[in-house]
Amino acid sequence: MKYLITSATGDLANIATKELVEIVGVDNVSVTVRSLDKAQSLVDLGVEIRQADYFNLESLIKAFEGIDKVLFISSGNLERRQEQHENVVKALKESNVSFVAYTSAPNATESESIIAPDHKLTETLISESGIKHAFLRNNWYLENEFLLLEAAKKGEDFKHSAGNGKVGWALKKDYAIAAARIISELAPKQEIYELGGTPITYEELGKILDLNINLINVKEKENKKILEESNLPSDLIDFTLAIQKDIKENHLNLYSNDLEKVLNQKQTPLQEILDKKQ
């Protein structure tokens, strides 16, 4: 059985690759990367590296040649993600890949979250392709809360506009290990996995992490001004505000025990993120 993980220089895919190697052996694992310059850790790991770009259909078809199962990591290009994902699904079908696990979003087909439409489209494309599949609907990565973690490191207050909305935060490594276990069939077989931790608010997260700062809920307009004054890029400001609006509207408030079932253990304590941020 030959496995392949796409976009393997990214954090999630990189961790999943290392875990998959432990499960099925290095000789059975290939990866795709867009830039070979960023692939040294994968070279050191010993996996087969195939160069491919989501914008280049032919490169994807070539990369998937001879592959049985693919872990398809969703693109981070929010403006052109649908175009990229259409290419990936076309290539999967053209290359006769037998199974694909796709990293999607919570409740993708029904959610009104800003991030849902691209994932809904991709799930539809995969379903219509006839390829056997699993949708890994990852909730929010705790690592995405770098603004909160930076504020905590500096002892500053953290202001947000997410209200009392809840999020199923979990560490990226748990999502990655879950992905490796699903594609290697160590996990219970399902078409859809709603992966995430127990939903909590920002204030509850602050208590769990034992942060010695104030978490202050403000209106979106005030939060936008705060973010602008921090000199963040405008696209990051817009995305942060949109996600916090999603949180406020509880689009990420989805309870499921799928993550712990797939991991066959409790999720990693969220406090571990602080050890990485010291």
C-alpha positions in Angstrom: 0.0 0.0 0.0 1.4 3.4 -1.0 0.4 6.5 0.9 0.9 10.2 0.0 0.5 13.4 2.0 0.1 16.6 0.1 1.6 20.0 1.0 4.0 18.3 3.4 6.1 21.3 4.4 3.2 22.7 6.4 3.1 22.0 10.1 0.0 19.8 10.1 1.1 17.7 7.1 4.7 17.5 8.4 3.5 16.0 11.8 1.1 13.7 10.0 4.0 12.5 7.7 6.2 11.6 10.7 3.3 9.8 12.4 2.4 7.9 9.2 6.0 6.7 8.8 5.8 5.3 12.3 2.7 3.4 11.4 3.3 2.1 7.9 7.1 2.5 7.4 9.1 5.0 5.5 9.2 3.0 2.2 5.4 3.3 1.9 5.1 7.1 2.4 5.4 9.8 -0.3 4.8 13.5 0.0 4.2 16.4 -2.3 5.9 19.7 -1.8 5.7 22.9 -3.9 9.2 24.0 -3.1 12.1 21.6 -2.6 14.0 24.3 -0.8 11.7 23.9 2.2 11.7 20.1 2.3 15.0 19.4 4.2 13.2 17.8 7.2 11.4 15.5 4.8 14.6 14.6 3.1 16.1 13.7 6.5 13.0 11.6 7.3 13.6 9.6 4.2 10.2 9.7 2.5 9.9 10.0 -1.3 9.4 13.6 -2.3 7.3 14.5 -5.3 7.1 18.1 -6.5 3.6 19.4 -7.2 1.6 22.6 -7.1 -2.2 22.8 -6.5 -2.3 25.3 -9.4 -0.7 22.8 -11.8 -3.0 19.9 -12.7 -0.3 18.0 -14.6 2.1 18.1 -11.7 -0.6 16.7 -9.4 -1.5 13.9 -11.8 2.2 12.9 -12.1 2.6 13.1 -8.3 -0.3 10.8 -7.6 0.9 8.1 -10.0 1.1 4.8 -8.3 -0.4 6.1 -5.1 -3.2 4.2 -3.3 -4.3 6.5 -0.5 -3.9 10.3 -0.2 -4.2 12.7 2.7 -5.3 15.8 1.0 -4.4 18.9 3.1 -6.6 21.8 2.3 -4.9 24.9 0.8 -4.2 28.0 2.8 -4.8 30.2 -0.2 -8.2 31.6 0.8 -8.7 33.6 -2.4 -8.1 30.8 -4.9 -8.7 27.7 -2.8 -11.6 26.4 -4.9 -9.6 26.5 -8.1 -6.7 24.6 -6.4 -9.0 22.0 -4.9 -10.7 21.4 -8.2 -7.3 20.5 -9.6 -6.5 18.2 -6.8 -9.8 16.2 -7.1 -9.4 16.0 -10.9 -5.9 14.6 -10.4 -7.0 12.1 -7.8 -9.6 10.8 -10.2 -7.3 10.8 -13.2 -4.6 8.9 -11.3 -7.0 6.3 -10.0 -6.3 6.9 -6.4 -8.4 4.5 -4.4 -9.0 6.6 -1.2 -8.6 10.2 -0.1 -8.9 11.7 3.3 -9.5 15.5 3.1 -9.0 18.0 5.9 -12.2 20.0 5.9 -14.0 22.3 8.3 -16.6 21.8 11.1 -20.1 21.0 9.9 -18.9 22.0 6.4 -22.0 21.3 4.5 -24.4 23.2 6.8 -22.2 25.8 8.5 -22.4 29.5 7.7 -18.8 30.1 8.7 -16.6 32.2 6.5 -14.4 29.2 5.9 -17.1 26.7 5.1 -18.0 27.3 1.4 -14.6 26.2 0.0 -14.8 23.0 2.1 -18.4 22.3 1.2 -17.5 22.6 -2.5 -14.5 20.3 -2.1 -16.5 17.7 -0.2 -19.0 17.7 -3.0 -16.4 17.3 -5.7 -14.8 14.4 -3.8 -18.2 12.7 -3.3 -19.2 13.2 -6.9 -15.8 11.8 -8.1 -16.7 8.3 -6.9 -13.4 8.0 -4.9 -13.7 6.3 -1.5 -13.1 9.0 1.0 -13.2 10.4 4.6 -13.8 14.0 5.5 -11.7 15.2 8.5 -13.6 18.2 9.7 -11.0 19.8 11.9 -12.2 22.4 14.3 -9.8 25.3 15.3 -6.1 24.8 15.9 -5.0 26.3 19.2 -1.9 27.5 17.4 -4.0 29.9 15.4 -4.5 31.9 18.6 -1.1 33.4 18.3 -2.4 36.9 19.2 -3.7 35.6 22.5 -0.5 33.7 23.2 1.7 36.7 22.3 -0.4 38.9 24.7 0.0 36.3 27.4 3.8 36.2 26.9 4.0 40.0 27.2 1.5 40.2 30.1 -0.9 42.3 28.1 -4.7 42.2 28.1 -6.2 40.4 25.2 -9.2 42.0 23.6 -11.5 40.1 21.3 -14.9 40.4 19.7 -16.0 36.7 20.0 -18.5 37.3 22.8 -19.3 34.1 24.6 -19.1 31.9 21.6 -17.4 28.5 22.0 -14.6 26.8 20.0 -13.5 23.2 19.9 -9.8 24.0 20.3 -7.2 21.2 20.1 -3.5 21.2 19.4 -2.4 20.8 15.8 -0.4 17.6 16.6 -3.6 15.9 17.7 -5.3 16.7 14.4 -2.2 15.5 12.5 -1.9 12.2 14.4 -5.7 11.7 13.9 -5.2 12.1 10.1 -2.4 9.6 10.0 -4.4 7.1 12.0 -7.5 7.5 9.8 -5.7 7.1 6.5 -3.8 4.0 7.8 -7.1 2.5 9.0 -6.1 2.5 12.7 -9.2 4.6 13.5 -12.9 3.6 13.4 -14.1 3.8 9.8 -16.4 6.7 9.1 -17.1 8.9 6.2 -17.2 12.1 8.3 -15.1 12.8 11.4 -16.0 15.9 13.4 -12.6 16.5 15.0 -12.0 18.9 17.9 -11.9 19.4 21.6 -14.7 20.2 24.0 -16.1 23.6 23.0 -15.2 26.5 25.4 -15.1 30.3 25.3 -12.0 32.5 25.2 -12.5 33.2 28.9 -12.7 29.5 29.7 -9.6 28.9 27.6 -7.7 31.6 29.5 -8.6 29.8 32.8 -7.5 26.4 31.4 -4.2 27.9 30.3 -3.9 29.8 33.6 -3.1 33.1 31.8 -2.3 36.0 34.1 -4.0 38.5 31.8 -7.5 39.9 31.3 -9.5 38.7 28.4 -11.8 41.6 27.4 -14.8 41.2 25.1 -15.2 44.3 22.9 -17.4 45.2 19.9 -16.1 44.3 16.5 -15.6 48.0 15.5 -13.3 48.5 18.6 -11.5 45.3 17.9 -10.8 46.3 14.3 -9.3 49.6 15.6 -7.1 47.7 18.1 -5.9 45.3 15.4 -5.1 48.1 13.0 -3.1 49.9 15.6 -1.0 46.7 16.0 0.2 47.1 12.4 -1.0 43.7 11.3 -1.4 43.1 7.6 -4.9 44.1 6.5 -5.8 40.6 5.2 -4.9 39.1 8.6 -7.0 41.8 10.4 -10.0 41.0 8.2 -9.6 37.2 8.7 -9.2 37.6 12.4 -12.4 39.7 12.7 -14.3 37.2 10.5 -13.2 34.2 12.5 -14.1 36.0 15.8 -17.5 36.8 14.3 -17.9 33.1 13.5 -17.0 32.2 17.0 -19.5 34.7 18.4 -22.2 33.2 16.2 -21.1 29.7 17.5 -20.2 28.3 14.1 -17.3 26.5 15.8 -19.3 25.3 18.7 -19.6 21.7 17.8 -19.3 18.9 20.3 -18.0 15.5 19.1 -15.9 12.8 20.7 -14.5 11.7 17.3 -11.0 13.1 18.0 -10.5 11.1 21.1 -12.0 8.0 19.5 -9.6 8.3 16.6 -6.6 9.0 18.9 -7.8 6.2 21.2 -6.9 8.5 24.1 -7.7 11.9 25.6 -6.7 14.9 23.6 -3.4 16.5 24.5 -3.9 19.1 27.3 -4.2 22.5 25.9 -1.6 23.8 28.4 1.1 22.1 26.3 0.9 25.1 23.9 2.6 27.3 26.5 5.6 25.0 26.6 6.2 25.7 23.0 5.7 29.5 23.3 8.2 30.2 26.1 
